[in-house]
Amino acid sequence: MISTQRSGSGSSQSPRSPSAQPFLSVSVTDPVKLGNGVQSYISYRVITKTNLPEYQGPEKIVIRRYNDFVWLRDRLFEKYKGIFIPPLPEKSAVEKFRFSAEFIEMRRRALDIFINRIASHYELQQSEDLKTFLQADEEVHECARTIRH
């Protein structure tokens, strides 16, 4: 275990200190139903905490929906042929269950597992698509989704 105290000085190291253990932690939280009727969807708050220098800062919060996770998985699957990209939870085809509290919570947990499996993989955490997914504001992310590389 690495100590977060400097010997003798008593001051703690900054999260970006080179001797701090590198980490990338992501949480999928706060599902919210938006829209009405067939236009309804669930959005999730995605909270990223990291000390990796290639990320914008120690914490970023963005709003994503299921289709954004699909975009990320498809991009990673396309670009990283030799790496197992974890599956996403299934999209509910049954309208009456799509917005049930049980289904929403089950999907939130599965999305949290999905994104943390990607974030814990050394090569995938360097992906520009993952960085965009975790850090870009909603408008910027929407633009990135429409551009094919």
Secondary structure per residue as TSV (DSSP state, phi and psi in degrees):
chain	resnum	aa	ss	phi	psi
A	1	M	-	360.0	137.0
A	2	I	-	-93.0	132.0
A	3	S	-	-76.3	144.0
A	4	T	S	-95.9	7.2
A	5	Q	B	-106.4	139.8
A	6	R	-	-83.7	136.9
A	7	S	T	-65.3	130.4
A	8	G	T	87.6	-36.5
A	9	S	T	-87.0	-29.9
A	10	G	-	77.5	-0.8
A	11	S	-	-94.0	143.0
A	12	S	B	-81.3	154.0
A	13	Q	-	-77.4	151.9
A	14	S	-	-72.0	156.5
A	15	P	T	-61.0	-21.8
A	16	R	T	-94.3	7.4
A	17	S	-	-61.1	135.5
A	18	P	T	-60.9	-25.6
A	19	S	T	-88.9	-4.9
A	20	A	S	-72.7	144.8
A	21	Q	-	-62.5	125.0
A	22	P	-	-66.0	140.6
A	23	F	-	-149.5	154.0
A	24	L	E	-142.3	108.9
A	25	S	E	-118.1	131.4
A	26	V	E	-127.6	137.1
A	27	S	E	-125.1	135.2
A	28	V	E	-105.0	117.1
A	29	T	E	-136.4	177.2
A	30	D	E	47.0	61.1
A	31	P	E	-64.9	135.9
A	32	V	E	-134.8	131.5
A	33	K	E	-81.7	130.1
A	34	L	E	-125.7	153.0
A	35	G	S	82.1	177.6
A	36	N	S	-130.3	151.4
A	37	G	G	57.2	-136.4
A	38	V	G	-69.4	-14.8
A	39	Q	G	-85.7	-1.2
A	40	S	-	-69.7	146.9
A	41	Y	E	-155.6	167.7
A	42	I	E	-106.6	131.4
A	43	S	E	-108.2	154.0
A	44	Y	E	-128.1	145.7
A	45	R	E	-86.6	126.1
A	46	V	E	-113.1	115.0
A	47	I	E	-108.2	122.7
A	48	T	E	-112.8	130.3
A	49	K	E	-124.9	131.0
A	50	T	E	-157.7	159.7
A	51	N	-	-120.0	13.6
A	52	L	-	-73.1	129.3
A	53	P	T	-65.5	-23.3
A	54	E	T	-77.6	-2.9
A	55	Y	S	-100.7	158.9
A	56	Q	S	-67.7	-25.4
A	57	G	S	-178.6	-179.4
A	58	P	S	-71.1	-23.1
A	59	E	E	-150.2	138.1
A	60	K	E	-142.5	137.2
A	61	I	E	-121.5	126.2
A	62	V	E	-130.6	163.6
A	63	I	E	-108.4	128.9
A	64	R	E	-133.6	155.8
A	65	R	E	-117.7	172.2
A	66	Y	H	-53.9	-43.2
A	67	N	H	-60.4	-27.4
A	68	D	H	-68.6	-38.4
A	69	F	H	-65.7	-38.8
A	70	V	H	-61.4	-45.2
A	71	W	H	-56.6	-47.3
A	72	L	H	-60.9	-48.2
A	73	R	H	-60.1	-45.3
A	74	D	H	-60.9	-43.1
A	75	R	H	-63.8	-45.7
A	76	L	H	-65.4	-40.7
A	77	F	H	-61.1	-39.6
A	78	E	H	-66.7	-42.1
A	79	K	H	-91.5	-24.8
A	80	Y	-	-118.9	71.7
A	81	K	T	-59.9	-34.6
A	82	G	T	-89.1	1.0
A	83	I	S	-112.0	134.9
A	84	F	-	-69.7	121.7
A	85	I	-	-101.1	121.5
A	86	P	-	-62.5	153.4
A	87	P	-	-75.2	157.7
A	88	L	-	-92.7	157.7
A	89	P	-	-64.9	151.6
A	90	E	-	-67.0	151.5
A	91	K	-	-84.7	130.6
A	92	S	-	-71.8	122.1
A	93	A	-	-88.6	-12.8
A	94	V	-	-93.1	108.2
A	95	E	H	-53.9	-41.8
A	96	K	H	-69.2	-20.4
A	97	F	H	-97.4	-16.1
A	98	R	H	-57.6	-32.4
A	99	F	T	-114.8	18.1
A	100	S	-	-71.4	145.9
A	101	A	H	-57.8	-39.2
A	102	E	H	-64.5	-46.0
A	103	F	H	-64.0	-44.6
A	104	I	H	-60.9	-43.5
A	105	E	H	-68.9	-39.4
A	106	M	H	-62.1	-43.1
A	107	R	H	-67.6	-41.6
A	108	R	H	-57.4	-46.3
A	109	R	H	-61.4	-43.0
A	110	A	H	-66.2	-38.7
A	111	L	H	-66.2	-37.4
A	112	D	H	-62.5	-44.2
A	113	I	H	-63.8	-46.0
A	114	F	H	-55.2	-53.3
A	115	I	H	-69.1	-33.0
A	116	N	H	-74.0	-29.2
A	117	R	H	-65.6	-39.4
A	118	I	H	-69.0	-46.8
A	119	A	H	-63.4	-25.4
A	120	S	T	-86.3	-7.6
A	121	H	S	-88.3	121.7
A	122	Y	T	-53.6	-47.3
A	123	E	T	-72.2	-40.6
A	124	L	G	-69.0	-31.8
A	125	Q	G	-68.9	-13.2
A	126	Q	G	-88.9	-7.5
A	127	S	-	-62.8	133.1
A	128	E	H	-62.8	-33.8
A	129	D	H	-66.3	-40.2
A	130	L	H	-65.6	-43.2
A	131	K	H	-60.4	-41.6
A	132	T	H	-63.0	-47.2
A	133	F	H	-58.0	-42.7
A	134	L	H	-82.5	-20.0
A	135	Q	H	-123.1	-26.4
A	136	A	S	-73.5	138.8
A	137	D	-	-60.4	161.7
A	138	E	H	-56.1	-42.2
A	139	E	H	-66.0	-43.9
A	140	V	H	-64.7	-41.7
A	141	H	H	-64.2	-39.9
A	142	E	H	-61.2	-40.7
A	143	C	H	-64.0	-43.4
A	144	A	H	-62.3	-35.5
A	145	R	H	-66.3	-31.1
A	146	T	H	-85.5	-13.9
A	147	I	-	-91.2	127.1
A	148	R	-	-97.2	131.9
A	149	H	-	-102.6	360.0
